[in-house]
Amino acid sequence: MIVKILWVSRIDQEGAAHYLTAMALLSIILLPDPVLRLTAAKIERVDDDLRKLADSMLETMYDAPGVGLAAPQVNVSRRMAVIDVSDKDDGEERSPLILINPEIVATGSGTDAFEEGCLSIPDVRVEIERPSSVTVKFLDRDGKPQTLVADGFLATAIQHEIDHLDGKLIIDHLSRLKRDMVVRRFRKLARGEV
């Protein structure tokens, strides 16, 4: 049985982390939902509710399937993302990464280009050139400060998810004409015209 939870409140006004009470598959919001364009709020405390949200985000990401998911994509405008770039097709064990309040503190001098997709913009792929390595500081699922140096596809995934936390999408790397075409298509889809 799949349980989908729709969020009533985007941000709890008192700052308490009452995000979720049980692990469940979450609904992924799609373009043009305005939540995708908001700068996500900093998480003030790491508690059991936040860990449950992280676990539900991981299950949702795996089910989609995807390699990353930011909290705004499940209608929670808070600075948290989950990532797992392990190759499950090759039998690799899952290697989930939970990033709370992630911040890129350094980038390498080289760049890599990857074709990126987004769970909030299905069937759209964009080749994006990004720094090939990043150093990111974040809190882990226990609220402990961590620093991670990542390169290759993991570096790209981290940058992609942090973009979500800043209200940026892969279509922002397209020309204005192509971006507008994608947005129009998703607006029609949202209105049920496609």
Secondary structure, 3 states (H helix, E strand, C coil): CCCCECCCCCCCCCCCCCCCCCCCCECCCCCCCHHHHCCCECCCCCCHHHHHHHHHHHHHHHHCCCCEEEHHHHCCCECEEEECCCCHHHCCCCCCEEEEEEEEEEECCCEEEEEECCCCCCCCCEEEEEECEEEEEEECCCCCEEEEEEEHHHHHHHHHHHHHHCCCCHHHHCCHHHHHHHHHHHHHHHCCCC
